[in-house]
Amino acid sequence: MLQTIRSVLRRSAATAALVLGAIQAGWAGNQENVATVRDYFAAISGKDKPAATLNVYVSDEELKKHVVFLESAFPHYVLVSEDVVAQDDKVAVRARFQGTHTGDLMGIGPTGKSVDVPFIIIYRIAGGRIAEHWLSIDQMELLKQLGVAK
């Protein structure tokens, strides 16, 4: 009986070590992905966003186009991260977009107004870079803050 108990405990300890190792490996990978997104936010927030900088962090061509589009309407815009959650190769961020409207925005001429708009974005990270994204921003709130919608 004692032999059986020792055998079960050894197998349980080995299983626990395997599970813990898998969890730690996943956590480490998630932390690297979170660091990629945080470094990206720090590199572009409140600064010029040249292609060379974007290329360090982003392989997603649509995201690059989006950044250039927003930068032309809100130069040196800032992204303020409020919550970050990671799982597998995805990083979700609840954040705020802050900037001053000094350029054309889809036919809306510069208003000179500052905006602070909430958004949620999910990034897929591959090879240490943002490979894909899904964005949800409160567009109506943006238009209200620009004074073109009620």
MARBA-3410 file (N, C-alpha, C, O; in Angstrom, 1 decimal):
150
0.8,-1.2,0.0,0.0,0.0,0.0,0.9,1.3,0.0,0.6,2.2,-0.8 ~ 1.9,1.3,0.9,2.8,2.4,0.9,3.5,2.6,-0.4,3.7,3.7,-0.8 ~ 3.9,1.5,-1.0,4.5,1.6,-2.4,3.6,2.2,-3.4,4.1,3.1,-4.2 ~ 2.3,1.9,-3.4,1.3,2.5,-4.3,1.2,4.0,-4.1,1.1,4.8,-5.0 ~ 1.1,4.4,-2.8,1.0,5.8,-2.5,2.2,6.6,-3.0,2.0,7.7,-3.6
3.4,6.1,-2.7,4.6,6.7,-3.2,4.6,6.8,-4.7,5.0,7.9,-5.3 ~ 4.2,5.8,-5.4,4.1,5.8,-6.9,3.2,6.9,-7.4,3.5,7.7,-8.3 ~ 2.0,7.0,-6.8,1.0,8.0,-7.1,1.5,9.4,-6.9,1.4,10.3,-7.7 ~ 2.2,9.6,-5.7,2.7,10.9,-5.4,3.8,11.3,-6.4,3.9,12.5,-6.8 ~ 4.7,10.4,-6.8,5.7,10.7,-7.8,5.1,11.1,-9.1,5.5,12.1,-9.7
4.1,10.3,-9.5,3.4,10.7,-10.8,2.7,12.0,-10.7,2.7,12.8,-11.6 ~ 2.0,12.3,-9.6,1.3,13.5,-9.4,2.3,14.7,-9.4,2.0,15.8,-10.0 ~ 3.5,14.5,-8.8,4.5,15.6,-8.7,5.0,15.8,-10.2,5.2,17.0,-10.5 ~ 5.2,14.8,-10.9,5.7,14.9,-12.3,4.7,15.6,-13.1,5.0,16.5,-14.0 ~ 3.4,15.2,-13.0,2.3,15.9,-13.7,2.2,17.3,-13.4,2.1,18.2,-14.2
2.3,17.6,-12.1,2.2,19.0,-11.6,3.4,19.8,-12.2,3.2,21.0,-12.6 ~ 4.5,19.3,-12.2,5.7,20.0,-12.8,5.5,20.2,-14.3,5.8,21.3,-14.8 ~ 4.9,19.3,-15.0,4.7,19.5,-16.4,3.6,20.6,-16.7,3.8,21.4,-17.5 ~ 2.6,20.5,-15.9,1.5,21.5,-16.0,2.1,22.9,-15.7,1.8,23.9,-16.4 ~ 2.8,23.0,-14.6,3.4,24.3,-14.2,4.3,24.8,-15.2,4.3,26.0,-15.5
5.1,23.9,-15.8,6.0,24.3,-16.9,5.3,24.9,-18.1,5.7,25.9,-18.7 ~ 4.2,24.2,-18.5,3.4,24.7,-19.6,2.8,26.1,-19.3,2.8,26.9,-20.2 ~ 2.3,26.2,-18.1,1.7,27.5,-17.7,2.7,28.6,-17.7,2.5,29.7,-18.3 ~ 3.9,28.3,-17.2,5.0,29.3,-17.1,5.4,29.7,-18.6,5.7,30.8,-18.8 ~ 5.5,28.7,-19.4,6.0,29.0,-20.8,4.9,29.8,-21.5,5.3,30.8,-22.2
3.6,29.5,-21.3,2.6,30.4,-21.9,2.6,31.8,-21.3,2.4,32.7,-22.1 ~ 2.8,31.9,-20.0,2.9,33.2,-19.4,4.0,34.0,-19.9,3.9,35.2,-20.2 ~ 5.2,33.4,-20.1,6.4,34.1,-20.6,6.1,34.6,-22.0,6.4,35.7,-22.4 ~ 5.5,33.7,-22.9,5.1,34.1,-24.2,4.2,35.3,-24.2,4.3,36.2,-25.0 ~ 3.2,35.2,-23.4,2.2,36.3,-23.3,2.9,37.6,-22.8,2.6,38.7,-23.4
3.8,37.5,-21.9,4.5,38.7,-21.4,5.4,39.3,-22.5,5.5,40.6,-22.6 ~ 6.0,38.5,-23.4,6.7,39.0,-24.5,5.8,39.8,-25.5,6.1,40.8,-26.0 ~ 4.6,39.2,-25.7,3.6,39.8,-26.6,3.1,41.2,-26.0,3.0,42.1,-26.7 ~ 2.9,41.2,-24.7,2.4,42.4,-24.1,3.5,43.4,-24.2,3.3,44.6,-24.4 ~ 4.8,43.0,-24.0,5.9,44.0,-24.1,6.0,44.5,-25.5,6.3,45.7,-25.6
5.7,43.7,-26.5,5.8,44.2,-27.9,4.7,45.3,-28.0,5.1,46.4,-28.6 ~ 3.5,45.1,-27.5,2.5,46.1,-27.7,2.8,47.4,-26.9,2.6,48.5,-27.3 ~ 3.3,47.2,-25.7,3.6,48.4,-24.8,4.8,49.2,-25.5,4.8,50.4,-25.5 ~ 5.8,48.5,-26.0,6.9,49.2,-26.7,6.4,49.9,-27.9,6.8,51.0,-28.2 ~ 5.4,49.3,-28.6,4.8,49.9,-29.8,4.1,51.2,-29.4,4.3,52.3,-30.0
3.3,51.2,-28.4,2.6,52.4,-27.9,3.6,53.4,-27.5,3.4,54.6,-27.9 ~ 4.6,53.1,-26.8,5.6,54.0,-26.3,6.4,54.7,-27.5,6.7,55.8,-27.5 ~ 6.6,53.9,-28.6,7.4,54.3,-29.7,6.6,55.3,-30.6,7.2,56.2,-31.2 ~ 5.2,55.2,-30.6,4.5,56.1,-31.5,3.6,57.2,-30.8,3.2,58.1,-31.4 ~ 3.4,57.0,-29.5,2.5,58.0,-28.8,3.2,59.3,-28.6,4.2,59.4,-28.0
2.5,60.4,-29.2,3.0,61.7,-29.0,4.1,62.1,-29.9,4.8,63.1,-29.7 ~ 4.4,61.2,-30.9,5.6,61.4,-31.7,5.3,61.2,-33.2,4.2,60.8,-33.5 ~ 6.3,61.6,-34.0,6.2,61.2,-35.4,6.1,59.7,-35.5,6.5,59.0,-34.7 ~ 5.5,59.3,-36.6,5.3,57.8,-36.8,5.8,57.4,-38.2,5.1,57.0,-39.0 ~ 7.2,57.5,-38.3,7.8,57.2,-39.6,7.7,55.7,-39.9,7.6,54.9,-39.0
7.7,55.4,-41.2,7.6,54.0,-41.6,8.7,53.1,-41.0,8.4,52.0,-40.6 ~ 9.9,53.6,-40.8,10.9,52.9,-40.1,10.6,52.4,-38.7,10.8,51.3,-38.3 ~ 9.9,53.3,-38.0,9.5,53.0,-36.6,8.4,52.0,-36.7,8.4,51.0,-36.0 ~ 7.4,52.2,-37.5,6.3,51.2,-37.7,6.8,49.9,-38.0,6.3,48.9,-37.5 ~ 7.7,49.8,-38.9,8.2,48.5,-39.4,8.9,47.7,-38.3,8.9,46.5,-38.4
9.4,48.3,-37.3,10.0,47.6,-36.2,8.9,46.8,-35.4,9.2,45.7,-35.0 ~ 7.7,47.4,-35.3,6.7,46.7,-34.5,5.6,46.1,-35.3,4.8,45.3,-34.7 ~ 5.4,46.5,-36.5,4.2,46.1,-37.3,4.5,45.5,-38.6,5.3,46.0,-39.4 ~ 3.9,44.3,-38.9,4.0,43.7,-40.2,2.6,43.8,-40.9,2.5,43.6,-42.1 ~ 1.6,44.2,-40.2,0.2,44.3,-40.7,0.1,45.6,-41.5,0.1,46.7,-41.0
0.0,45.4,-42.8,0.0,46.6,-43.7,-1.2,47.5,-43.5,-1.2,48.7,-43.6 ~ -2.4,46.9,-43.2,-3.6,47.7,-42.9,-3.4,48.5,-41.7,-3.9,49.7,-41.6 ~ -2.8,48.0,-40.7,-2.5,48.8,-39.5,-1.6,50.0,-39.8,-1.8,51.1,-39.3 ~ -0.6,49.7,-40.6,0.4,50.8,-41.0,-0.4,51.9,-41.7,-0.2,53.1,-41.4 ~ -1.3,51.5,-42.6,-2.1,52.5,-43.3,-3.0,53.3,-42.4,-3.2,54.5,-42.5
-3.6,52.6,-41.4,-4.4,53.2,-40.4,-3.7,54.3,-39.6,-4.2,55.4,-39.4 ~ -2.5,53.9,-39.2,-1.6,54.9,-38.4,-1.3,56.1,-39.2,-1.4,57.2,-38.7 ~ -0.9,55.9,-40.5,-0.6,57.1,-41.3,-1.8,57.9,-41.5,-1.7,59.2,-41.5 ~ -3.0,57.3,-41.8,-4.3,58.0,-41.9,-4.6,58.9,-40.7,-4.8,60.1,-40.8 ~ -4.5,58.3,-39.5,-4.8,59.1,-38.3,-3.7,60.1,-38.0,-4.1,61.2,-37.5
-2.5,59.8,-38.3,-1.4,60.8,-38.1,-1.6,62.0,-38.9,-1.2,63.1,-38.5 ~ -2.2,61.9,-40.1,-2.4,63.0,-41.0,-3.5,64.0,-40.5,-3.4,65.2,-40.7 ~ -4.4,63.4,-39.8,-5.5,64.2,-39.2,-5.2,64.7,-37.8,-5.7,65.7,-37.4 ~ -4.5,63.9,-37.0,-4.2,64.2,-35.6,-2.7,64.0,-35.4,-2.3,63.0,-34.7 ~ -1.8,64.9,-35.9,-0.4,64.7,-35.7,0.0,64.5,-34.3,-0.5,65.2,-33.4
0.9,63.6,-34.1,1.5,63.3,-32.8,0.5,62.8,-31.8,0.6,63.0,-30.6 ~ -0.6,62.1,-32.3,-1.6,61.6,-31.4,-1.0,60.7,-30.4,0.1,60.1,-30.6 ~ -1.7,60.5,-29.3,-1.3,59.7,-28.2,-2.2,58.5,-27.9,-3.4,58.7,-28.1 ~ -1.7,57.4,-27.6,-2.5,56.2,-27.2,-2.2,55.9,-25.7,-1.0,55.8,-25.3 ~ -3.3,55.9,-24.9,-3.1,55.7,-23.5,-3.7,54.4,-23.2,-5.0,54.2,-23.3
-2.9,53.4,-22.8,-3.4,52.1,-22.4,-4.0,52.1,-21.0,-3.4,52.6,-20.1 ~ -5.2,51.5,-20.9,-5.8,51.4,-19.6,-5.9,50.0,-19.1,-5.7,49.8,-17.9 ~ -6.1,49.0,-20.0,-6.1,47.6,-19.6,-5.4,46.8,-20.7,-5.6,47.1,-21.9 ~ -4.7,45.8,-20.4,-4.0,44.9,-21.3,-4.2,43.5,-20.9,-4.0,43.1,-19.7 ~ -4.7,42.7,-21.8,-5.0,41.2,-21.5,-4.4,40.4,-22.6,-4.6,40.8,-23.8
-3.7,39.4,-22.3,-3.0,38.6,-23.3,-3.4,37.1,-23.2,-3.5,36.6,-22.0 ~ -3.5,36.4,-24.3,-3.8,35.0,-24.3,-3.2,34.5,-25.6,-3.5,35.0,-26.7 ~ -2.4,33.4,-25.5,-1.8,32.8,-26.7,-1.1,33.9,-27.5,-0.2,34.6,-27.0 ~ -1.4,34.1,-28.8,-0.7,35.1,-29.6,-1.5,36.4,-29.7,-1.2,37.2,-30.6 ~ -2.5,36.6,-28.9,-3.3,37.8,-28.9,-3.1,38.7,-27.7,-2.9,38.2,-26.6
-3.1,40.0,-28.0,-3.1,41.0,-26.9,-4.2,41.9,-27.1,-4.3,42.6,-28.2 ~ -5.1,42.1,-26.1,-6.2,43.0,-26.2,-5.9,44.2,-25.3,-5.4,44.1,-24.2 ~ -6.2,45.4,-25.9,-6.0,46.6,-25.1,-7.2,47.5,-25.1,-7.8,47.7,-26.2 ~ -7.6,47.9,-23.9,-8.6,49.0,-23.8,-7.8,50.2,-23.5,-7.0,50.3,-22.6 ~ -8.1,51.2,-24.4,-7.2,52.4,-24.4,-8.0,53.7,-24.8,-9.2,53.6,-25.0
-7.3,54.8,-24.8,-7.9,56.1,-25.3,-7.0,56.6,-26.4,-5.7,56.6,-26.3 ~ -7.6,57.2,-27.3,-7.0,57.9,-28.4,-7.1,59.4,-28.1,-8.2,59.9,-27.9 ~ -6.0,60.1,-28.1,-6.0,61.5,-27.7,-5.2,62.3,-28.8,-4.1,61.9,-29.2 ~ -5.8,63.4,-29.3,-5.1,64.2,-30.3,-5.8,65.4,-30.6,-7.0,65.7,-30.1 ~ -5.2,66.3,-31.4,-5.8,67.5,-31.8,-6.0,67.5,-33.3,-5.1,67.2,-34.1
-7.2,67.8,-33.8,-7.6,67.6,-35.2,-7.1,68.8,-36.0,-7.7,69.9,-36.0 ~ -5.9,68.6,-36.6,-5.3,69.7,-37.4,-5.2,69.4,-38.9,-4.6,70.1,-39.7 ~ -5.7,68.2,-39.3,-5.6,67.8,-40.7,-7.0,67.2,-41.1,-7.9,67.0,-40.3 ~ -7.1,67.0,-42.4,-8.3,66.4,-43.0,-8.6,65.0,-42.4,-7.7,64.2,-42.3 ~ -9.9,64.8,-42.1,-10.4,63.5,-41.6,-11.6,63.1,-42.4,-12.7,63.5,-42.1
-11.4,62.3,-43.5,-12.4,61.9,-44.3,-13.4,63.0,-44.8,-14.6,62.9,-44.7 ~ -12.8,64.1,-45.2,-13.5,65.2,-45.7,-13.9,66.3,-44.6,-14.5,67.3,-45.0 ~ -13.6,66.0,-43.4,-13.9,66.9,-42.3,-12.6,67.8,-42.2,-11.5,67.2,-41.8 ~ -12.7,69.0,-42.5,-11.5,69.9,-42.4,-11.1,70.1,-40.9,-11.8,69.8,-40.0 ~ -9.8,70.5,-40.7,-9.3,70.7,-39.4,-10.2,71.6,-38.5,-10.6,72.7,-38.9
-10.5,71.1,-37.3,-11.4,71.9,-36.4,-10.5,72.5,-35.3,-11.0,73.4,-34.6 ~ -9.3,72.0,-35.1,-8.5,72.5,-34.0,-8.9,71.9,-32.7,-8.3,72.3,-31.6 ~ -9.9,71.1,-32.6,-10.4,70.5,-31.4,-9.6,69.3,-30.9,-9.1,68.5,-31.7 ~ -9.4,69.2,-29.6,-8.8,68.1,-29.0,-9.8,67.0,-28.7,-10.9,67.3,-28.4 ~ -9.4,65.8,-28.9,-10.3,64.6,-28.7,-9.7,63.7,-27.7,-8.5,63.6,-27.6
-10.5,62.9,-27.0,-10.1,61.9,-26.1,-11.2,60.8,-26.2,-12.2,60.9,-25.6 ~ -10.9,59.8,-27.0,-11.9,58.8,-27.4,-11.5,57.4,-27.0,-10.4,57.0,-27.3 ~ -12.4,56.6,-26.4,-12.1,55.3,-26.0,-12.1,54.3,-27.2,-12.8,54.5,-28.1 ~ -11.2,53.3,-27.1,-11.2,52.2,-28.1,-10.7,50.9,-27.5,-10.1,50.9,-26.4 ~ -11.0,49.9,-28.2,-10.5,48.5,-27.9,-9.9,48.0,-29.1,-10.4,48.0,-30.2
-8.7,47.4,-29.0,-8.0,46.8,-30.1,-7.4,45.5,-29.7,-6.9,45.3,-28.6 ~ -7.5,44.5,-30.6,-6.8,43.2,-30.3,-5.8,43.1,-31.4,-6.0,43.2,-32.6 ~ -4.6,42.7,-30.9,-3.4,42.5,-31.8,-3.1,41.0,-31.8,-3.2,40.3,-30.8 ~ -2.7,40.5,-33.0,-2.1,39.1,-33.1,-0.7,39.4,-33.3,-0.3,40.1,-34.3 ~ 0.1,38.8,-32.5,1.6,38.9,-32.5,2.2,37.7,-33.2,1.9,36.6,-32.8
3.1,37.9,-34.1,3.8,36.8,-34.7,5.3,37.3,-35.0,5.5,38.4,-35.6 ~ 6.2,36.5,-34.6,7.6,36.9,-34.8,8.0,38.2,-34.2,8.9,38.9,-34.6 ~ 7.4,38.5,-33.0,7.7,39.7,-32.3,7.1,41.0,-32.8,7.5,42.1,-32.4 ~ 6.2,40.9,-33.8,5.6,42.1,-34.4,4.1,41.9,-34.5,3.6,40.8,-34.5 ~ 3.4,43.0,-34.7,2.0,43.0,-34.8,1.6,42.5,-36.2,2.0,43.2,-37.2
1.0,41.3,-36.3,0.7,40.7,-37.6,-0.7,41.0,-38.1,-1.0,40.9,-39.3 ~ -1.6,41.3,-37.2,-3.0,41.4,-37.5,-3.6,42.2,-36.4,-3.2,42.2,-35.2 ~ -4.7,42.9,-36.7,-5.4,43.7,-35.6,-6.9,43.8,-35.9,-7.4,43.6,-37.1 ~ -7.7,44.0,-34.8,-9.1,44.2,-34.9,-9.4,45.4,-34.0,-9.0,45.4,-32.8 ~ -10.0,46.4,-34.5,-10.2,47.7,-33.8,-11.7,48.0,-33.7,-12.4,47.9,-34.6
-12.1,48.5,-32.5,-13.4,49.0,-32.3,-13.2,50.4,-31.6,-12.7,50.4,-30.4 ~ -13.6,51.5,-32.2,-13.5,52.8,-31.6,-14.9,53.5,-31.7,-15.7,53.2,-32.6 ~ -15.2,54.3,-30.7,-16.5,55.0,-30.7,-16.4,56.1,-31.6,-16.1,57.3,-31.3 ~ -16.8,55.9,-32.9,-16.7,56.9,-34.0,-17.7,58.0,-33.7,-17.4,59.2,-34.0 ~ -18.9,57.7,-33.2,-19.8,58.8,-32.9,-19.3,59.7,-31.8,-19.4,61.0,-31.9
-18.6,59.2,-30.8,-18.0,60.1,-29.8,-16.9,60.9,-30.4,-16.8,62.1,-30.1 ~ -16.1,60.4,-31.3,-15.1,61.2,-32.1,-15.8,62.3,-32.8,-15.3,63.5,-32.7 ~ -16.9,62.0,-33.6,-17.6,63.1,-34.3,-18.2,64.1,-33.4,-18.2,65.3,-33.7 ~ -18.7,63.7,-32.3,-19.3,64.7,-31.3,-18.2,65.6,-30.8,-18.4,66.8,-30.7 ~ -17.0,65.0,-30.4,-16.0,65.8,-29.9,-15.4,66.8,-30.9,-14.9,67.9,-30.6
-15.5,66.4,-32.2,-15.1,67.3,-33.3,-16.1,68.4,-33.6,-15.8,69.4,-34.3 ~ -17.3,68.2,-33.0,-18.4,69.2,-33.2,-19.1,69.0,-34.5,-19.8,70.0,-34.9 ~ -19.1,67.9,-35.1,-19.8,67.7,-36.4,-21.0,66.7,-36.2,-21.6,66.4,-37.2 ~ -21.2,66.3,-35.0,-22.4,65.4,-34.7,-22.9,65.7,-33.4,-22.2,66.2,-32.5 ~ -24.2,65.4,-33.1,-24.8,65.6,-31.8,-25.2,64.3,-31.2,-25.7,64.3,-30.1
END
